């Protein structure tokens, strides 16, 4: 549990942040509530759509320039890799730099279980609903997502471009016979796509805001997904409320994360993510937001996508040009 001083700071921060949004913290009874997503959410205003489209093109142009310093076939951002390499040893420290991910994990998994069980016609109440399915966790870090997916029966491949992350993930997974079956690889989504690897579901949580070229990254995710397969991404919205809570609050006030972990300009709006995925032959079907309750210390699913959000999409059978 948080100490009283950080709790008071967080409460003041959230109170200030709420003034930027009319949304309220969702009670536990709404844990599995999801926001149905349709294209009308993004094109209801021509001006809004045009603005997002122009912003996305600007992001792609900047990303293209950044990617030249790494590789023409990768969306890696070397500065971001260095940041996570420096704290790789703390992945499984529940009170360390990755504490927010540890706290958020049950809520992320609730969304994943619900959407993917529905997508693959599986029983969500089963202990191993994903048995017989091949999942890949792109940007797996220390394996915080890969391990529970394996326990739910999936055949899991975890991928990360930071070698230290993969080594930590491997060591931790080998402590349990169930998770020891996970295939961990130090590589990139682009390289695996070039090898022709295919998966029933591709997941990449809290990663896209750290890559140099979001559009190319999503094309690689799509290439790894079988036709009619599922894609799940989570990220941070580019709003002032997200800046206040994710950067000012989490990095500078509460110090949950190392300073500089996030760059506000690299955050991706839901409209931008939808268009990027659509260009990669993935149609977004649902979105949900994550909100933090400082009283219970829990993250909950919500209709509020103004800060953290997660998206589920399906790859089109008729691929066309991507």
N, C-alpha and C positions, 0 to 999 in steps of 0.2 A: 504494500500500500504506500502511496506517496506521503511524504512528510507534510506536516500542516502548512509550512511556508510555501513550497511549490504548489500545493493544492490551491491556496489563496491566490497565487499568481495566475494559475490556470483559469480559475473561476473568473477573475477580472478580465483575462484575455478573451475568454469565450463570451462574456457579457458584452464586451466591446465588439467582438466579431458578429454577434447576433444582430447588432444594430445595422449591419450591412446586409442582413438577410432576414426575411420574415419566417424562415423555417425554424422549427422547434426540434429538440432532441426527441427521437422516436422511442417509445417505451419498448421493453423486452418482448411484449406480445407481438410486435411487428417485425421480429427478427428475420423472417423469411419474406417480407414484403419486397416486391421488385417493381421497378418502373418499366412498364412496357414502352418500347421505343419504336417509333415509326419515322419515316422520312419527313412527315409533315412537321415534326418537331424542329427540323433544321431549315425548312424552306418556307415557313409561314410568313416570313418577312424577306422580301427580295433584297432589301438593303442589308439586313443582318447576314444573309447568305453570302452576298458579295463581299462584305467586310471580312468574314471568316475565310472565304476563298482567297482573298488577297493576302491575308495574314499567313495562310498555309503556304502560299507560293513564296512569300518572303522567308518563312522558316526553311523551306526546302532549298532556297537559294543559299542561305547562310550555311545550312548543313552541308550542302555540296562543297562549299569552300572549305569548311572544317575538315571534311572527310579526305581532302587531298593530302592533308598532313599525316594521315594514317594509311589508308589503302583504298584503291579505286573499287575494290570488291568487298568492302566491309563498312558497316555503319558505326564502328567502334569510335569512342571518344577517349583518347589516351589519358586525358586529365581525370576523367571520371573513373577510369580503371585504377589509376594511382590512388585515388581517394579510398576506394573500397579495398584495395590491396593493403593499405595501411591499417585497416581495422578488421581484417579477415579473421584474426584469432578470436574475435569476440562474438561471432555469429550465434553461438549457443549460450551466451551469457544473458539471461532473461532481464537483467537490470543494466545491461551495457548499451552501447550505441544503437543496437537493433531492438531495443525494448518496444518501440511502437509496433514493429512488425510482429513480435511475439504476441502482443496484446490484440492486434488486428487479425491474426491468423484464423481464429475460430469463426469470425464473421466472414472472412474471405472464403473459407471452406464451406460455409453454409450456402453462399451464393453459388459456388462451383458445384456442390452436390445437387442443389435444386435444379439448376439450368442443364447440367450435363446428364442427369438422370432422365429429365424430360426429353432432352435431345436424342439420347440413345435408347429411350424406352426401357429404362432400368428402374428397379425398385429403390427409392431413396431411403427406405427404412432398413434395407439390407446392410449387413456388416461390411460386405465387400461388393458394393454396387457397380464398381468399375472393372470387375473381373473380365478378362478377355479383351480389354481395350488398351491401346498403346498411347500413352501420353508423353509429351515432352515439355519440360519446364525450362524455358529460355531465360537466362540470367538467374540461375537457381541459387546463387550465393552459397550459403552453408547447408542448404537442403531443407529450409523451414517449410516449404510447400511440397517438395518432392517426397519427403518421408510420409506425411499423412496420406498423400495420393497412393503411395505404394501399399499402405495399410488398408486402404479402401479397395485393394485388389488390382489396381492398374499396373501395367508393365511400364515402368517409368524410366525415362532418360532425362538426366539433369545436365544442363549445359551452362558453362560460364567461361568468360574470356580471361578471368583472373585465376591463375594456377593455384594460388594459396586458398582461394575459395573452394575449389574442387577438392583439394587435399583435405581440408577441414570437413567438407561434406562426406567424403569417402570414409574418413576415420569415424565420424559419428554414426553413419549408416551401418557400418560393420559391427556396431555394438548390439544390433538386433538382427536376428536371422531373416525377419520379414523385409526390413529395409536394406539388407545387404545385397538384395537382388537388383537394386537401382544401378543403372548404367550411368556413371558420371564421366563427362568429357570436357576437357579444356579446349574449347573451340568456339566457333561463332555460328549463328543461325545461317548466315550466308554460305559458309563452308559446307555445312550439312545439307543445305538445299542443293548445292552443286554436286554433292555425292548421291543425290536422288533419294534421300531418306524421306519417309512418309509416316504420318501419325494420325490417329483418329481425332485427337484433340491437341492443340498447341496453346500453351499458357505462358504468359509473360507478365508478371506482376511487379509494379513499381520499377520498370526498366526503361520504358520508351522515353521518359524525361531525361534519361542519362545518355542516350545515344546521339551520335552526330547527325544522322540522317533518318528521321522517323519514317519517311516514305519508303526508302529502300529497306529499312528494317521490317516494315510491315509486309512488303513484297516477299521477303524471305520467310516470314511466318506463314504467309499464304502458300508459298511453294512447299512448305513442310506439311501442309494439311491436305488430307485426302478430300476429293470432291464430296460435298455435303458433310464434311467434318466440322468440328467446332473450334472456335478461337476465343480465348478469354484474355483480356488485358485490363490492367488497372493502372491508374496514374493520378496526377494532380491537376486540377483545373487551373487555368491562368486567370485568377480573379484576385481582387484586393483582399478578400477574405482569406483566400489560400495563402497569400503572402503574409498576412498577419499571423495566421495560425501555424503554417508549416515552416516558415523561415524565422520570423520574429519570435514567435512563441516557442516552437520546438527546438530551434537552434540557439537562440540568444538568451531567452528568458529561462526556460525550463532546462535547457542544455541536454535534451534527450538525444540530439544528434550533433555530430561535429559541425562547427561553423563552416559554411560553404558546401554542405552536402547537396543542397538544391540551388538551382538558378531559376529565378522566376520566369525569365525569358524563354526557358526551355520547357515550361509547363505546356500542356496540350489541352485545348478546350474540347468538350464533347463533340462539337460540330466539326472541328478539324480532324479529330480521330475518326469520326464517322466517314468523312470524305476520303481520308487517306486509306482506310480499310476498304471502302467501296472501290477505289481505284485498284486495289489489290485483289478484287473479286471476293471480298468478304462483306456480307451484309449484316450490320448490327441489328440485333433483335431485341435486346433488353439492356437497360442500364440501371444501376443503383448507386446510391451514394453511401459513404461511411461517415458516421458522426460519433464523436466521443462523448461519453457521459462521465464527467469528472467525479460524480458521486459514487458510481459503481466501479469506475475504472474500466468500463467495457466499451468496445466499439459496436455500433449497431447499424444495420442496413436501413436506408432511408430513401425518400424521394429527393432529398437535398443533394445535388451533385455539384455544389458550388466549390467544394474543396477536394476531398478524395472521392474517386468514383471508380466503378468497375463495369466493364462492358462485355457482353457475350454476343458473338456473331457466328454465322455459318458461311462456309465457303460455297460459292455457286457451283452447280454441276456444269453449267455452260460457261466456261471460263472466258471465252472471247479474248480480247487483247488486254493484257495487264501490264 
